[in-house]
Amino acid sequence: MTTPRAHATTARSAGGWSLERRDDGRLDFVDAQGRRHENVDVLRAFPVSAPEGPVAIVADSGGELAWLDALAGVEPPLRSLLEAELAARELVPVIERIDSVSDSEPAEWCVVTDHGPRAFKVRHADDIARRDDGSATVTDTVGMRYVIPDVAKLGTQGRRLFEKMV
Amino acid sequence: MAHAPGVPAPASAPLHGQSPDLHWGDRVHLLPGERVVATCRFDLDAALRFTDGWIVLTDRRLIADPPAYSAAGVGAAAPRIWDLTATDRLDVHLRTAVGRIELSRDDAVIARWLFTPARAAAVHAVEDAFDARIHGSSAKANQPAESAGGGSVEPAALTVSRHDDDEDAEPGDAASRSWRALARVVPFARPHLAMTLLGIALSLASTAAALVPPYLTMPLIDDVLVPRQSGQPVPFWWVWWYLGLLLLAAVAAWLLAWAQSWTLAWVSERVAADLRVRVYAHMQSLSLDFFSGRRTGDLMSRVATDTERLNVFLSVSLVEFVSNVLMAVFTIAVLFWINPTVAMLTVVPFPLVVFVVAVVRDRMRRGFSRVSVVSADMQSVLADTIPGIRVVKAFAQEAREVERFAAANERVLDAGDRLNAVWSFFSPFVGFCTEIGVLIVWAAGAMLVFRDAVTVGGLTAFLAYITRFYGRVESLVRMVPSTQRAAAAAERIFEILDTKATVAEAPRPIRPGRVRGRIEVSGVHFRYGAREILHGIDLVIEPGEMIGLVGTSGSGKSTLANLICRFYDPSSGSIRVDGHDLRDLSITDYRRNLGCVLQEPFLFFGSVADNIAYGRPDAGRDEIVEAARAAGAHDFILALPAAYDSRVGERGGSLSGGERQRLSIARALLVEPRILVLDEATSSVDVETEAVIQAAIDRLVLGRTTIAIAHRLSTLRRANRLVVLDAGSIVETGTHDELLAADGVYARLYRAQLRAAEEAAATV
């Protein structure tokens, strides 16, 4: 039995295509010719160096469906839909506190983030990127990124553990 | 232990979601005969907060706790159970850091759980088990095994070693050469002249201050203590007076020495830092032939280890050296001023010491040179095998490489032992000589005291100075190894700085801007060492033409391509671009017009975007994306964890050969070269990727003068003209069809390659 899908939210773009967020939470893309692609993804092309920059909409099988140079120029209904989808799909926890760092290799970090407590493994110092403004990004062994906005504000113990790794 | 949201965690719950065991047993009751098929954990809740939950798949049901999001809203505190029907589907979607597990019934999602890549393995196992259960299909077939990357033969790697017969021998013997090398470091201090002069002034002052105390002991003994001993009345406060002066002198000496040490060390660190940058910058300016004759380990050792040795010498030993020399000189001066006769006697053992030092110094310099060389050899083993670890493992040569390293290590040990044998004799011998010196002074001094020619105080002061003098000499002698080590290091460093680039910039180079791309090769011969690789090549390439270079290996294809890139200059003949001889053009300007796609694409440690923009670091993001699209790389880049900001390893380790090829093509596209050199990979990739790469190359060669060292049949057919090389000469030119019809060298090669391709296809 097929039930007509309830479209929870639809947003059209200037390019003639539209995005539909279904009741069940999945995202569909309908191109300018009316073809429907189900279960698409929205992602940032430069998530680290230019998060306000280009955004791509990608099909389930991997092909690119649409490209937006920046969210800034996008009309509001579509823009808020995209931003909501990006927020639901991206996860870059901010490390608020470092509780312990093991001596093994790969090192096991136990931290507290803005999404709750977390444990992860870091392979080596190359996976920790420090920036001039005092922030740092840690990439764990499965590719997830964690951000420390200001290493100096980690607290004495946290800073010591961090410096030990670097 | 999992706990539902809203329920306070039990006291024993571990932090950070690390609980190792899945204790769902007491929260779920299995039906009789029900069997567990697979389990997994998930670690995100609907609000993307870290949590700890589990999913159990049985042959009848799916049980999850906490229930997470479902169409009906947030679940209750008990695990949620779904009785599975035949039309149910479990989909797993993981592209970014937030993965989704979705249970759907009749094409509608009825439950969703979120997870991070840390849980991916088990989640995929549950997905596979679900598929197997419902559809009876086996686990997903593995992707076709990635074909091995092609051999990384560098276009410029010629195995013939260089003849040394035209190398000029530097005048002077080895010893003076190394001292001169050390002396050449001095000009590097010029930018810091003020601090250097200050350091020198402080050295003189602190030395002078340190010489005062023994002088003060003379009156203390002669005018205070000795008279008191013989019964004369002497006021005690004189003692305090002299001691006070002594203390003052000691404090002054200390403070001055501190200032001197800091100042000179400051200068030395900067000199070493300048030297390091100069060496690396100069090395970058050298031509390719310098690198092809060298081992990477040796070069790295010179820039890193040798400069570090020099650095340590400059900031630590040099200060000591300066102090010791000054102190020794001043002390002798004072001695001669006090009593020339005894002073003469003092220095009797000195010439013997100098002689021994000279002999030993030579041995030590040779020893240090040898240690440097064998250490560099050892580093070369590392530099060879660590980047090429794939080859080592593929051929199971790990044991042999360890043996090779151990042998190099043995040689380092041996060289060190020899050096230490010389040193362990030498140092105590000098100590012995200085003891003799002191004895002589005692003897002479005692005789003079008996003759009333010298007071006891005078003798005491003398002995204090002597001891100091020989102490300094011993210290200087102890420094010989580190000076020699530094001299040897300086020699190796200046060897690089003295090398001139063979592909030299013309005195007034022409700056061509963007070239049209007309290339004329006239009568070009190329010799490398004793071998002549190219015997008179004449070729004209019009702008926009695509030339395919064909021939057996060793026929000179790569050499010709290298000459056109001006990595080497021809031995005779000339290469002209747009009418200008290459040697008259500015090297950097000309190379900006070139794009290279090599056989083994080398990716630097950086983001994908950085790698694509390597030839044009100022390129905008949209240009980078444009180049990636044209190269067919855009889609796989978007699939990487951080898209264009994903970091790629030293050799692009996490990417497949086809993906690295496409990044390399994107890099060349971004530069928009007028002249393109394409060295095709001989390895094959799967049919789909091959088509993508072919399309990318088509876009790349459009409108550009292209020299392709061709292997692909499609490239051969597409070229405007094929140039067939055999043993360094052009034997045939023409289009693919013309050459096949002519049934010559090319036709033979082509048919052989076709046969090989067919055989390869047949054995798959």
Chai-1 contact restraints between the chains, C-beta under 6 A:
chainA,res_idxA,chainB,res_idxB,connection_type,confidence,min_distance_angstrom,max_distance_angstrom,comment,restraint_id
A,D24,B,A108,contact,1.0,0.0,6.0,A-B,restraint_1
A,D24,B,V109,contact,1.0,0.0,6.0,A-B,restraint_2
A,D41,B,R95,contact,1.0,0.0,6.0,A-B,restraint_3
A,A45,B,A643,contact,1.0,0.0,6.0,A-B,restraint_4
A,A45,B,Y644,contact,1.0,0.0,6.0,A-B,restraint_5
A,F46,B,Y644,contact,1.0,0.0,6.0,A-B,restraint_6
A,F46,B,D645,contact,1.0,0.0,6.0,A-B,restraint_7
A,P47,B,A642,contact,1.0,0.0,6.0,A-B,restraint_8
A,P47,B,D645,contact,1.0,0.0,6.0,A-B,restraint_9
A,V48,B,A642,contact,1.0,0.0,6.0,A-B,restraint_10
A,V48,B,D645,contact,1.0,0.0,6.0,A-B,restraint_11
A,S49,B,D645,contact,1.0,0.0,6.0,A-B,restraint_12
A,A56,B,L638,contact,1.0,0.0,6.0,A-B,restraint_13
A,V58,B,L638,contact,1.0,0.0,6.0,A-B,restraint_14
A,G62,B,D635,contact,1.0,0.0,6.0,A-B,restraint_15
A,G62,B,A639,contact,1.0,0.0,6.0,A-B,restraint_16
A,E64,B,D635,contact,1.0,0.0,6.0,A-B,restraint_17
A,R89,B,T96,contact,1.0,0.0,6.0,A-B,restraint_18
A,R89,B,V98,contact,1.0,0.0,6.0,A-B,restraint_19
A,E90,B,T96,contact,1.0,0.0,6.0,A-B,restraint_20
A,L91,B,L48,contact,1.0,0.0,6.0,A-B,restraint_21
A,L91,B,A97,contact,1.0,0.0,6.0,A-B,restraint_22
A,L91,B,V98,contact,1.0,0.0,6.0,A-B,restraint_23
A,C110,B,H16,contact,1.0,0.0,6.0,A-B,restraint_24
A,H115,B,L48,contact,1.0,0.0,6.0,A-B,restraint_25
A,H115,B,R49,contact,1.0,0.0,6.0,A-B,restraint_26
A,H115,B,F50,contact,1.0,0.0,6.0,A-B,restraint_27
A,G116,B,R49,contact,1.0,0.0,6.0,A-B,restraint_28
A,G116,B,F50,contact,1.0,0.0,6.0,A-B,restraint_29
A,P117,B,L15,contact,1.0,0.0,6.0,A-B,restraint_30
A,P117,B,H16,contact,1.0,0.0,6.0,A-B,restraint_31
A,R118,B,H16,contact,1.0,0.0,6.0,A-B,restraint_32
A,R118,B,F50,contact,1.0,0.0,6.0,A-B,restraint_33
A,A119,B,H16,contact,1.0,0.0,6.0,A-B,restraint_34
A,A119,B,Q18,contact,1.0,0.0,6.0,A-B,restraint_35
A,V142,B,P117,contact,1.0,0.0,6.0,A-B,restraint_36
A,V142,B,A118,contact,1.0,0.0,6.0,A-B,restraint_37
A,G143,B,P117,contact,1.0,0.0,6.0,A-B,restraint_38
A,G143,B,P641,contact,1.0,0.0,6.0,A-B,restraint_39
A,M144,B,A97,contact,1.0,0.0,6.0,A-B,restraint_40
A,M144,B,T116,contact,1.0,0.0,6.0,A-B,restraint_41
A,M144,B,P117,contact,1.0,0.0,6.0,A-B,restraint_42
